C-alpha cells in the first residue's frame, strides 16, 4: 500500500517553531547584528530643501486689456499657473544646462569620484539626478530637495538651484519681451509712416478741392472700419505672440487663427458692401471727389485707431523688457541639516530581522512536513 501525504496542522507548526525558538532567535539576532554593522559602512546622506512660491509675474501687455478678454484671458495658460508652470520649473531645473552648471560649480566629478570612469561627466550628472528631486504641490508651492554627504554642500547646492532657476527664467523672459517689443515697434513705425503719408495726401486734396461735409452714415462707416481693423491688429499681434511661445497645435493658437479669419471675412464684406440693407453708403453713387475724400478720411481714422492701440502696448513692452522679476519667492530657505536623512539603519535592521524570522519559520515548517512525509517523498522519488 502506497503511503499518503499527511497535512501539517497549525498547532504542529507552532510546536515545531517553539522547539527551535532558540535557534531561530539566535540566527535572527546574528543576522541583525551583521546587517547593522554593514549599514555603518553606508555613507550618511543629508537633505536640504528649498520651499518656493511662484511670483505673480506681469506678462507682456496683458494688463492693457480688460479682464477675461484679449491676451489676458490666455496669460495663465501660456506663462503661468498650475501644472504648466510646474512643468516649466521642472524643465528648467532638469535641463542639461542646469545640470552642467551644478556639476562644474561644485566639482562633482571629484566629489562623486567618477574621475576614473569611462564617462566621468555623464556619470556625475546621473548621480546628481539621483540625489535631487523637484516636486510641485497642490497647495501651489514648489520644492527643491538635494542630498549630499556634506550637509553644508547640500544647502549650497539647493541655494544654487534657486538662483539658477531665477537666472534662466529671466533670460527667457527678457528674450521673449525683446521679440515682442521689436515687433510692436516695427508696427508702430509703419503706422506713423502711413498716417504721415495719408495726411500729406489729404492736405494736397483739400488745397485743390476744398473741405467737404459727408453724411453721418459715412462717419459710422469709418468708426466701424476703424474698430474692426484695430481688433484685426490686436488679433495679429496676439497670434504672433502665440507663435513664439506655443506650438501650432495649441488650442489657444488655433482659436486665435479662427478669430483672425472671421475678422478678415467681416472686413472684406464691409469693404465690398455686399448687403443692400447695410447702413453704409454705396460709394459708386457718390462723386469722384467725395469718394476720394472719404477714402482718405477712412485711412486716417483706421490708422489713428491702430495707433491708439499700439502706443500703450509698446510702452508696456519696453517696461517688461527693462525689468527682470524673479520667477519664485523663497518661503523656506535651505538650511544645513543636523540629522541624516539616509540611510534608515533602524528600518533596515528590523526589516532584515523580520525577513530572517520568516525564512527560518518557513524552513522549519517545510522540514517538519518532510519528516512527517518522508516515505511519501521517497515513493515519489522512486516513481520518477
Secondary structure, DSSP 8 states (H G I E B T S, - for coil): ---------HHHHHHHHHHTHHHHHHHHHHHHHHHHHHHTTS--BEEEEEEEEE-----TTGGGS-TTSGGGGGHHHHHSSHHHHHHHHHHHHTSHHHHHHHHHHTTHHHHTT-TTSTTHHHHHHHHHHHTEEEEE-TTSEEEEEEEESSHHHHHHHHHHHHHHHHHHHHHHHHHHHHHHHHHHHHHHHHHHHHHHHHHHHHHHHHHHH------HHHHHHHHHHHHHHHHHHHHHHHHHHHHHHS-TT-HHHHHHHHHHHHHHHHHHHHHHT--TTSSS--GGGS-HHHHHHHHHHHHHHHHHHHHHHHHHHHHHHHHHHH----SEEEEE-----SS--B--HHHHHHHHHHHHHHHHHHHHHHHHHHHHTHHHHHHHHHH-
